[in-house]
Amino acid sequence: NAGVMQNPRHLVRRRGQEARLRCSPMKGHSHVYWYRQLPEEGLKFMVYLQKENIIDESGMPKERFSAEFPKEGPSILRIQQVVRGDSAAYFCASSPSSNYEQYFGPGTRLTVT
Amino acid sequence: GENVEQHPSTLSVQEGDSAVIKCTYSDSASNYFPWYKQELGKGPQLIIDIRSNVGEKKDQRIAVTLNKTAKHFSLHITETQPEDSAVYFCAASRGSGGYQKVTFGTGTKLQVIP
């Protein structure tokens, strides 16, 4: 039973480029959460999605960031026109329902040069 | 919104000793408190959790206590081993709009010295 999968594990982008981060939840999980972790800091909530719906995006910057979780395929976190301050580890987590434990993926480490 | 504070930020113990990490939260409506272990280069792994209707929970060498009145909860690791070395995060969560929005503490880097 595979866990939460994220790819790529490492991503390098130059300033101004776009970054696309993918998350495949655990089998049977229809709830996905994205978090950002800066070096030496805790995880900060960004967005919560269910299939085809954004439920809470209160932690996601309104500019340049977007997320989706289509009916088929992985959840995507998209960062347009990246800046150096976007360099961080981005984790997604999934759960089988809204009121249940969240299981984390291994993360995508984004470096903006 | 919820605010979770975690102490200490770093902790060194001798192998076999106990380690205690403490957290406080601000939102009295929080009702679920998970603890995560994060090893270098990996994602957080849920190690134990406690819900607000329980004061203490134990799983082998790990235990968590919750004091709802004081709004603090703690992680206790007994008989520490080198493989316990990692960063530990506490978190607090409450049902909000039908789901558990989780707020994390800032983490404790635990080093177990052989």
Interface residues (C-beta under 8 A of the other chain):
Chain A: V4 Q6 H31 Y33 Y35 E40 E41 G42 L43 K44 F45 Y48 I55 D56 F91 S98 N99 Y100 E101 Q102 Y103 F104 G105 P106 G107
Chain B: Q6 P34 Y36 G41 K42 G43 P44 Q45 L46 D49 F89 G95 S96 G97 G98 Y99 Q100 K101 V102 T103 F104 G105 T106 G107
